[in-house]
Amino acid sequence: MTEEGRSPLHWPAPLRYAVLLMVGAFVLVPLVITVLGGFKALGELRVNPFGLPETWRWEVYWEILRGSRYWQMLGNSLVIALATVFLTVAFSAMAAFVFAQLRFFGSEFLLAYLTLGLMFPAATAVLPLFIKVRDLGLLNTHWAVILPQAAFGLAMSILLCRNFFKGLPAELKDAAFVDGCSYFGFFWHVVLPLSRPILATTGVIAFVHSWNAFLLPLVMLNSPELYPWPLGIMVYQGEYSTEWNRILAYITLTMLPATILFLLAQRYVVAGLTTGAVKG
């Protein structure tokens, strides 16, 4: 038996700090190596891939920032990611509200059917997705990437939002209905303002997945003018050699928007995950 209020698994403080340092190093070391690799010449990168640069070379970063191709791909990625986030958050919030607040025939079966989407990533359905997008006339447009990404992101978002909505006090709904609110009024004026943490969580998850997507844009887009940033890496891959220092610099610059967004929304993301994913 354990003492009241004490965790059954109580590790000493030095051991906990050591584990946290190991996890932090596992995450940060590859990022640091990526950033430093952009400051090295290609020959130095092959000889000394992990150490500090002998001479800090800024020209690779400046060359990428001065080029219009980088900003064009960054804009394409931003359009695709923001549209995916909007569709995912909007539809998952409405669907989750229905599953959390309403009871109707087949609701549990429909929810279980939607959660099956967690078992099938988009890569398993590339061929039928390509055929359907082609039949709809959306091939080689941003919508060919946005719609499948939003569809495959709904399952996780609906589960998170539903658990969060079910955790809201029932007295809020009773008070809203007494004041004359409809279900839509309750959803719009009461539920959504209280759901910022879980909406930020689902938004950040959808944004990061869309920002890093490679396979769907590669299959659906044919025009370089529509490419998002992950496809821009192919520019630095030649037939006989690869400019790894430029690739690392390019990856560093394109990681910044997603990293900044996560840092800004970190407080809401943690609150959303700890509340929406645990209650249920």
N, C-alpha and C positions, 0 to 999 in steps of 0.2 A: 504494500500500500504506500502511496505517496502522500506527503503532507498536503493539506488543503491549500489551494491557490498556487501550488508549485507544479511546473511542467513535469510529466513523467520522464522525459528525456532531457536532463539538465547537464549540458556540457560546460566544462570550465571556460572562463572568459578567454584565456590564451588560445584554447583550441578553436573556439568560435571565430576569433579574429584571424587565426591562421587559415581556416576554411574560407572566410570571406576574402582574404588577400589572394588566395589561390584562384577563386572564382573571378575576382576582379582582374587579376593578371591574365587569366585565360581569355577574357573579353577585350582588355585594353591592349595587350601586346600586339595582336594582329593589326589593330587600328593604328597604333604608333608606327609599326613597320610600313604600313601603307602610306601614311603621311610622309615619313622620311624618304621612302622610295622615290617620291616625286622630285626630291631635291638632288638626286644623284644622277650621274651620267650612266648610260647603259652599261658600259664596261665596269664601272665601279659597283653597280647594282649586282652584277653577276659574281664579282669577287667578294663583296662585302654587303650581303643582302640585309643583315640584321643590325649592323652598327650605325653610328652617326656618320653623316657625309663628311668626307675630307674637305670638300668645298661646297658651300651651300649654293646650289644653282636654282635661281628663281625663274629662269627663262621658260622652263617647261610650263609652269603654272601660268605665267603671263601670256604665253602663246595660246594656251587654251582659252583664257579669259578674253583675249582680244579677238578670237575667232567668232564669227557669227554662228557657226554650226553648233557650238556648245550652247549658246543661248536659245537657239531654235529648238534643240532637243530638250532643253530644260523647260521651255514653254510648253512643248508638247506633253511632257511628263506631268507638268502641273495641271494642264487642262484635263488630261485623262484621270489623274488622281483625284482632283476636286470633284469632277462629275461622278466618279465612282463613289466617293465619300457621301455626296449628297443623296444619291439614289439608295445606297446601302442604309444610311442612317434613317432616311425618311420612311422607306418601306418596312424596314425592320422594326422601327418604333411603332408604326401603326399596326403591323401584324402582331407584335408582342403585346400591345395593349389589348387587342381582341382576345388573344389566348389567355391573358392574365385576368381580365375583368369580365368576360362574357362566357357563358356556358351554352353550347349548342351541340347538336347531334354530330358526332364524328370529330369533335375538336381534338381529342387525345390522339386519334388515329392520324389526323392531318398534321399535328405537331410532330408525331413520331416520323411521319413521312418526310417532313422538312428536315428533321435532324439527320436523316440518312445522307444529306448533302455533306456532312462532316467526313463521311467515309470515302468520298470520291473527289479528289482534287481535279482542277481544271485540266491537268495534263492527260487524265484518263479519257477525256471527252473531246480531244482536239479535233479529231476527224469529223464527228457529227456536228460539232460547233462550226467548223469551217463550212460544211455543206449548208447548214441553216443560215449562217451569215451571208453566204453567197446567194442563196435563194431570196433572202430579204433585200438584196441589193446594197448591203452595207459594207461589203468587202473593200479594203483599202480606205477605210474611214476610221476616225477615232471611236465611233460608236461600236465598231466591230470588236474593240478591246474593252470599252467601258461596260457594255451590257453584260457580257459573260463574267467579268470580274465582279460586278455588283451582284449578279445572280448567285455565284459561288460563295460570296461573302455573307449572304443572308442567313444561312443556317446558324453560324456562330453568333451573329449579331442578334438574331431573334431570341436565342437561348439566354444570352446575357441580359437583354432588355426585359424579357419576360420575368426572369428571376428577380430583377430589380423592381419591376412594377408590382409583383406580388408581395414584396416586402413593404410597400407603402401602407400606412395605417388605413384601415377600412373606414375610420371616422371621416377621413377626407372626402371619400366618395359620398357618404351619407350627407355631410354638410353641403357639398356642392349640389346634390340633387334637391335638398331642401330649399336652397337658394334659387332653384329653377334652372340649373345647368343641365344640358343634354350630355350624352356620352361624348360627343365631339367637344363640347365646351369644357367638360371635365378633363379630357385628354389635353386640350390646347392650353387651357388657363391654369391647370393645377399640376397635371402629371409632368408635362414637358419642362416647366420651370424647375421642378424638383429633381429632374433626371439629368442634369448637366454632367455629373460624373460618368454615368454609364454611356451617355451619348458621346462624350469626349473619348471614352475608351473605345467604343466601336468605330468612331471616326478615325482615331489614330491607327488602329489595327488595319482598317480598310485602306488608309492612306499609305502606310508602309508596304502592305502587300502589293498595292497598285504601283507604287514608286519603284519597287524592285522587280516587277514582273518582266520576264524575258521571253518566255515561250509564246504566250498569246500574241504580243506585238510582232514577234518574228513570223508567225504563221499568218496573221491577219493583215499585216501592212506590207505593201510593196514599194511605196514611194519613200525615198530617204527624207523628203520634206516632212513626213508625218512621224518619223521614228522618235520614240522616247529615248531617254539617256542610256538605258542598258544596251540598246542596239548600237549606240555610238562607239562602244568599245571596239567593234569590228573594224573601225576605221584604222586603228593602230595595229591591226594584225595583217601582216604581209604574207606573201606566198612562201618566203624562205626565212623570214625573221619576224619577231614581235617586239615592238617598242614598249617593254615592260615599265620603264620609268614614266612614260606618258600615260599608260593605262592606270598606274597607281595614282598619278596626279589627277587624272580625270575622275577616278573613283572617289578620291578625297573630296574634290569639289562638288560632286553630285551627292555625296552623303550629307553635306551640310544642311540642306533644307529639311530632310527628314529628321535629322538629329535635333535641329533647333525646334521643330514642331513638337517632338517628343518631350524635350526639356520644358517647353512652355506649358504643355498639357500634362506634365508628370503628376501633379497633385490630383487632378481629376481622374487620371488613368488608375492610379493606385486606389483611390476611393471607389471607383467603379468596379474594379476587379475584386476588391475585398468585400464589397457589399453585394454586387450583382451575381458574382460567381459562387458565393458560399451559401447564401440563403437560398431556400428553394423548396 
